[in-house]
Amino acid sequence: MATTFRAAARRIAVGVLLVMSGVLPVLPALTAPLPPIQTDGARVFQQHCQSCHEPATGRAPNRRILAFHPREDVIRSLTSGVMASLAGGLTADDIRAVAVYLTPLESSAAAAAVGTDRMCADSPPIHPGPSDWASLGQDDPARRFQPHPGLGAGDVARLKVKWSFAMSGGGQPTVVGDWLFITNRSGRFYALDAATGCVHWVVSGVGSRTTPMIVRSKVSPSGWATYIGADGRVLRAFDAQTGRELWKSPVLETHPIAMLTGTPTVSGDSIFVPVSSLEEAAGSQPAYPCCSFRGSIVAVSAATGRILWQTHVIDEPLRPTHINAVGTQLQGPAGGGVWSAPTADLKRGLIYVGTGDSYTDAPTTGADAVLAIDMVSGAVRWKRQVTPGDNWVVGCNDREKSTNCPRREGPDYDFGASPVLMTLASGRQILAAGQKSGLVYGFNPDTGALLWTTRVGTGSFLGGVEWGLAFDGRRLYAANADTGELFDEGLRVQGRSLDGWISPGPARPGLSALDPLSGAILWQTPAPVADCHYFGDRSLDFAPGVCVRAQSAAPSAMPGVVFSGTLDGWLRAYDSASGRILWAFSTTATTYDTVNGVRGQPGGGIDGLSTTIADGRVYVMSGFNGGSSTGGNGTNVLLAFSPDGQ
């Protein structure tokens, strides 16, 4: 039995974009059929929505799943959210009608799925400590290294779950003192007690997938502020002690399909916000004038939210290219979305960013590139493109290609991971960046000159280094996914195949340690084949039941230990010198009675964001739906581990 992979690849790609953009979170499907409501909403759904949502493509939620959502969430997504640009031509009455049609159950089931917040008895002032993890990459160079973890390498084998917290969606938390901060795509921004998981405060209506940045602030009454990129392409600032909003920025990018996926980086008096887009998906539609979005970095005042400057990574002029088969005028160059957090270099006054692929045939040097941008002026100091001509939009993997596919198609090898600025024992600095190609690069941070290139995986559109690297001062750690190759491998075990899939090589998921000076591989530990217990999984229809051990989440390190999770739900600790596995825990092998009152909450895949190590505890989000369309369930669970669960 053969399975068409190219059509499936399109569904995966759409799913990547929908998940990254914060489109409505996936919830478990109903077992009973939905009532056949015949309204104008049904007509709108059939004409404008059905092709993606029934049957669901990629991670687009199907009609059963949408029934769990609050009606206003559907309306907001179509009017001001990331789906607004794809809802062109719909009137306000159309949008209201389709929302009513899709949500006959309203929000009762969705509310029950995430439990009831248990408020803390008191909320003492925030007191920082040496073991804080206050930003996505832990420090300005984005090393993902905790030098003062509050536990030793010998304690790792005794790690057990201390508490758990269920939420719809959810990413990587930050921790300052006894306070933990976390956002999720259902719009609830939490400050929790880091030791117990009780709730200090919660702000509703703040849809975000970015990690909260926690910094000292003169404009915040408590002296502490937190910043997140939110729906509507705005940056929002809150008092970290009370949750009271301090300011909301203007819209940071006017392109209607732009979005904020990467975590903003705070440095000094400025916040640097990466801008990405959903235009890869829109660009597959024949009537869409593909393409015009350009990835950028926006600098914002940390005190007021005022925009200081915006620098687009593509600087070639936009121009008409050709007319497609249905008569639509196409244009370019476009693309270069910045999916990940910028990395700050205080010594040179620079921020470093990696960019995504190109959407058109029009040549550009800004896609699949690493750039150094001046913090004060926004001027590009240097730019290094590593994959020219990587031109791609959704549908280019299909047997029958999308009308707007570039004439010269690329492999879709984005940079989705933040660069890491490494300082060696000699004092020399090297900038490292990992790509979906399976390659890791070392650059001269002064000039952008390429110093070394190392292959750690086979690479594919869902392969290679997807979300991040870690550096502990001695070794650079790279997790490799190779998800597409693993789907192929899993189906072959079942006696099936992926029709049309030409694998670039065997799957090589696992964790590698590299010499930061030369890029030489010091050790590699393959991702083990292990039991998988997906619950309520929405695996793609072409690969049901395939357990995927892709190692796509970014690793995190502490002295002597590296933590890394896999898409089959396992979290492991590795000896940093040898790669030997010291401890392993399946987050899907059990269920959890959570702090917020959800009994029997299952885990899911570990994909996307990294673990957080702070004050003797290790935190990870199980069930984050990443971009692979497998291993997820409707409600995620944040797990806090400590030695012996104490």
Steps between C-alpha positions, in 0.01 A plus 500: 500500500650832399431839653527829313769692681508817295142588587575409859803726491273786409279423798801489729623833368162666549498355848842643580384846405166474680663379821779755489249776444295417804188391315242352734647219716419139425255334742383135515235410248141428601388140488137586420405647162433872481147620432443577131436872538375651174569873509678761295801397708496157339508662158792724599686202644449290189608776264793649689619263775414140423796429274741543793284398796287206382694281475758698695831565327816484707433668834195692386231403755206306359134585560472274804798666662383851419176418683693513827619856449344816640303667222679829546836330440381389156373849423823662619712264291304589186480875561824608666701182547728311268213365290368848420699522178356167384145612581498772236159566350309382807265752657458544874171310469676217315763473772242502778292237317789261444612542862151409623493203263838373620445540875168340596652393831642847576780500756389270784706202388805713427481659845474161668801369308742737670365473853462768765779732607613447861608839624800535731430600860745787465725657238830611652719749311716370218854440626752394236753229567810350339293216352254711301409420137348833397513480120455243225873439455581560871752777422586759233715259291202253500712214635209311665745422780422523871829539692326491842229236466439434868557128445802296395562242232472232768145610580367458149430126530260578788283748308126446546192708423440748783191671353314536172275765346261449207442768239382525143822552306799634686871541445818544699480676839737751652586505871615783726530418870185316606298625201437315173350669191342327201275588206279282286304530179162483671563853628574444871828650622601351835731585788533186712684410817807316375504257795133401509326610177235711673393815313627844601307669217351425162421741217244389241481605137876488444553244226872439458753229427804701610692439821455785754815707550543617863717806570544776757307811399475857622158546341345202676366571852645174635835559334451195277350485151415219261466533123329270249419506130123466469223447247441800279876543436549709813741492791344516847665597829372398845603555859648160584384520862135587439422418136380857441562613143756780466469567127417351164711584197362615166459228237859405420447385141225608262515200268164325558647150523792587728518354851724484806633152576853556629552624854599868529848568638551772763835676510555827682218744428386322184301192408574326170198325350526244215226498235394196297199425280228266376555598136651162413148360543311786334749489215370161392164646395479573124326837548753622757762743358792311647698639669593820683577429868855564622629382836627765732621605843316782676669692783261627766555725802483290817359798689218603269449246221589763240647361177864607464582339165416209273750315283383262228731211421423520126624829354456435126207702355160332463413458132251316275629163386253314278129426458386158617270255322180665627613852415626616839798735496775356721777698667814472706743464662330398824549276802781493752270470801680528835354209699723508807628735769787734407830452681661801669871585480563783747871517421443582133163670539336245268210264484521184291205340320441203275245519218259269320469404136405706193144484362565600139740466207619858540859478631580617852793466737279546807345151514667201674753743640658613825516878555669733747299818566612810688299536822481879487447581133357179356766498229605159368868457585535173313286233334596144412267291284567125514230359265433718195187434297305327776166605345187330634133542589245251630403247236833474326542147637169387349476266204289775339688811600345824615456755225737744667790264557829659404647375174815412688394329821713479810509242781339730767809520724410781739698614799247441778749506786657799673873545433730442799797726577771274642795628705783247504750448783753703299260794489433458129135524397316301232137532395322165446177446307305180424284446190224259391748365246669307783800733484650705784713802407770695680541869404741779586275740698702802379470435127258212441775294338417130504750314721365145492202288396398171664224259405313353798198358313351425160271803494167567328208745510435363852849380569835612626541753779152641542480698824833560668850432623668510842856589606656435843837666445669181379261332253226605261194273509270452201177295497402359160144416393479339152124466548414434136751218479355352821149494355641305207684264734191440715275421207748255354490306827124472441560373148396827339686776326484869425417521133703766327730565793865505402687492826823700507641228725427290808352660810764612748306636800706557809726732696851603392780679684732714286836663559418872486837593345506251213144368481633144534249252642611388846217253553160408360223315682214379279146549625402160644211299362266501800141433601258770398163564664333775301156581639240660276769548238406669173767325297484574132270272309791371294692378807255384770666345801854586396703585809750771408820542700602824329725709725372840394469690830792721597737349761587665832816450702639523853844399628557140397151442355298575185120462495326425171148387414356305209174503309400163644472667839829399662719740699859385549810621681836439331850502642651805336847344463399166349138521383402211727135514605484559875122513543191461285133569566203434272257786544232296319528176701288635783229758564507787745265644762587862451523792741210666319265207554521295181500130585664251267660764278713326233832618367602526136795561273783734596554730206596862446623655820765403748513399865552763768742428786467715812547469877524123518212429259466413131188612312373369166179534297364163390253514214622817328384448145804634315494451126496126436127425534551201726530422868269778611179505697260781573624605841869526581654440840784698658713263709729608784767246597717501812719240675261242653213735420580708809 
